């Protein structure tokens, strides 16, 4: 089977989310990577070096510069005559493009896969990750989104794929890019790929308190900062910080949950972390059911003391 992988990039470098998709695609068949963007030669060169990629298709057009799903999806559909499966990361962008591709191909999308059990057989989470379903597709073409934390990341060096220029319909004329507001994480690692994450919940009261308590600990640990949906909805931090079923799915080596009760939608986004440390004054908080280390204490005393001793 031939697979086409959607490469997420900034027109210069490839995002980490793509590397797990390449690994997943390699379990299905030969991997070709699609780099759609504007002045995206550097990104195409980077994709060509990824181990496991046999060919890179570069679609360089102003219409793809901001990766609008309304423009990228028809490009993908036009290429699918040569491919058996299309795979995209289960990120905001991937989850925007893949359903449009599935609809235009008139096939059922297989979402958020955790493993490849056969050419058309996969596992995926259901009920917020409390059960794992094994699904088999009977469609002639596969459209798949891949949970990045479930697969090893392909090596970014060592590959020598050829690069082929392709073209598509261009601007569909039904959407336009207006602006982008990006949360500035400073020198901290990106949340989805961080090895250590410090997350705060609604118990932190407001944005100023969140920053005062969480940031010093994260800075000392070289960690990314996350938050529960409740903290994001309350306006403590930007939406980019949200971890959970409706936020980012993470699986760091260490996840520190501070003042987070452990609602099911939050647990769905972080319970695959290798070590989970929870600090909460409520000893019955659900977060303690998944925590490897739990501290029942007032976070306003415990966290500054922990930060001081790190």
N, C-alpha and C positions, 0 to 999 in steps of 0.2 A: 504494500500500500504506500502511496505517496502522501505526505502530509505537508500542509502549508501553515507555518507559524507566524502569527502577527507579532512583529517586533515593536515593543514600546521603547521610545527613545526621545531625545530632546534635539534631534537633528545633528547631534555630535557624538553622543555616547549611548550605549544600550542600558536600559533600566534592568535592575536585578530580577524583576518579575519574569522577564523573558527567559532567563536561564533555566528556571524550573520547567517552563513549558517545552523547551528544547529537549530536556531529559524525558518528559512524558511522551512527546511526539516520537522520540527515538524508539520507544517501546512498541509503537504501532507500525512504523515503516521509515522510509527515507525522509529526511527532514530538509525542506526548503524554507527559507525565511523571507518574509515580506517586509521591506523597509519602505514605508510610505511617508513622505515628508517633502520639505522644500529646502534645497541646498543641503541635502542629507547624505552627501558622499562620505563624510566621516563616520556617520552611524552605520552605513552600509559596510564600510571597511571593518568596523568593529564587529559587526555581525558575522562577517566572513571568517573571523578568527576564532569564533566560538566552536569548541569541539563538538562534533556531531552534526554540524550543518553542512550539507552537501552543496547547496546553491543558495545565493541571495538574489532575490528579485527587488530591484530598486525602482520605485515609482516616484520620480522627482518632479513635483508640480506644486505651484502655489496653492492649489485647491486642497492639498494634503498637509500644508504647513502646520496647521493647528489640530490636525487629526480629528476633524469633525466626523462623527459617525455617519452622517448623511452622505458624505463624500467617499469615505473609506469603504463602507460596506458594498456599494456597487462595484468598486475596484476589485474587491475580493471575489464577489460573485462571478465577475467576468473571467477570473483566473481558475475557477473551480472545475472547469471541464477537464483539467489536467491533474486534479487532485481528488483523493478519496476522503480526506479529512482536513478540516480547518480548526486550528487550536489557538486560543487566545488566553492571556492571563485573566484570572478572576479578580481584576482590579476595576476601578471605576470606568476606565476607558474600555477595557476588554468586555465588560458586562454591558457596555453601551453599543458596541459594534457587533458582537457575536449574535445577539437575538435578531438583528436586522438581516444579517447574512442568512440565518436559519429560516427566517420568514420568506426571504426572496428565493431560497432554494426549496421551500416548502418541505422542510424536514424538522424533526423535533431536536431541540438543543439538549445536550447532556451537560449539566452545569456543575461546576465546582468539584471536579473529580479528584479522588484521593489516591487511586491506583489504577493501573491498566491490567486487567485480568485476561484479555484476549483482544483480537483485532477490533471487535465491536462490543466488548464487555468491560465494564468499569465499576468502581465503587464510588459512592458519593454520600455526603452526610444528609440526613433528614431530621426533622424535629429538633432544629438548632444543634445538631451534632450529637444528640442523645442516641441516635441509631444510625447505622451505616447500611445503605441499600446497595445491592448489586444489580446493575441495570444492563440490559443488552439492547442495542439498537438494531432495527431491521431496515433502516433508511439506507438508500444507495449512497448518500453522502453523510459524513459526520460533521457536526459543529459542536465544539467542546470548549468549555472554559476550565482552567486548571488552577487548583488551589496551590499557590506558590510554596506554602510551608510543607506540603506533602511529598515533594520530590527534591532530590539533591539538585543543586545548581550546577549546570554544565560549566566546564572550565572556559574562561574567557580568552585563553591563549592556546595555540597549538593547532587550530583549524586552518584550512586553506581553501575555503569555498570560492567558487567562481561567482562573479557578479554580473547579472544580466539586467539591462534596462527594460522596463515594461511600462505600459501606459494604460490609463483607464478613462472613464467618462469625464473625469475632472469635476468641476463644480456643479453640484446638482441644483443649486439655486434655491434651496428650500431652508437654508440656515446660514448664519454668518457669525464669525467670531467677533465678539464685542470687547471683552477684557478678561484678564485673569488676575486673581488675587492669590498670591502664594504665601502661606504662613512661613515666616522666617525662623528656622530652627537653629540659626547660628552655626556653630561648629559641631553641633550634635549629630549623631548618625541618623539616617533616615529610619522612620519608625518600622516599616515593614521588613527591613533587613538588619535591624540592630541586634546585637548579642545580649545586651542588657536593656531592660525597659523599666522605668519607674512611672507608675500610673496613679492618678489621684481620682477620687470620687466626689460625690456631692457633699460629703461631710466636711470638705474644706471651705465651705461657706461662700466664698467669692473668689474672683480672679486674682485679687491682690494676695489673699491668703494662700491660694494654690501656688502662686509663683514663689512666695516666701518659704513655703514648706517643701515643695517638690523640687524646685530648680537647684538648690544647693546640693541636695543628695545626688541628683542626676549628674550635675557637673563633676562631683567628686568621683563618681563611678564611670564617667564617660558614657553615660546612658542616654537613650532616647526618652522622650516624655510622651506618655499616653494618658488617656482619660476614659472614664465611663461615659455612656450616653447621657446620663443624668447631669454630669458635670458640663458636658458640651451644651446640652439643652438649656442649662442655667446660665450659659454665657461665660463660664470661667475661662475657657480656652477655645481656639478655633476648631472647626469641624474636622480638620486634618488630623487632629490628635485622637480621634475616637477609635477605640478598640472594641470590637464586638461583631455580632452578626450583621449589623447595618453599618459597621465601620470597617476597620482594617483587621485582617486575620493575621496574627503574629505567632511565632513559635521561637522566642529567644532562648538563650541558655539560662537566663535568669529573668523572672518577671516579678516585680515588687508591686503589690496592690495595696495602696494606702487609702483607707477610708472608703473602700469599695465593698458593698454588701455581697456582691456576687450574683446579680440577676442572671437568668439563664442566657439572655442575649449577649451579655458580656463574657460569660464563661465560654460561649461558642467561639469567641474570637481569640482566646488566649490559653485554653486548657491544655493545648499540646506543648506548652512551654516546658523545658526540661526541668527547671526548678522554679516553683511558685512560692513566693514569700508573701504572707498577708499580715497586715497590721490593721486591727479593727477593735473597737471597744466592746462590740456586741459578740459575745462568745458563741451565739447561735447563728451568726451570719453564714450564709451558704458558701461564701468564698473559702471557709475553713475546710469544707468537704473535699476540695481539690488541692488545697495548699500542702506543700511538702513541709513548710515551716510556718507556723502560725503564732502570732503574738497578740494576746488579748490585752490591749492597752490604749490609753488616750494618745492619739497620733500627735497631738500638739506637744506632748512631752517626749514620746518615744522617738519620733523622727528627728527632731533637732539633736537628741542625744546620739542617735545612730550616725547622723551626719558628722557630728563632732569626732566620733571614734573611728570613722572610716579612714 
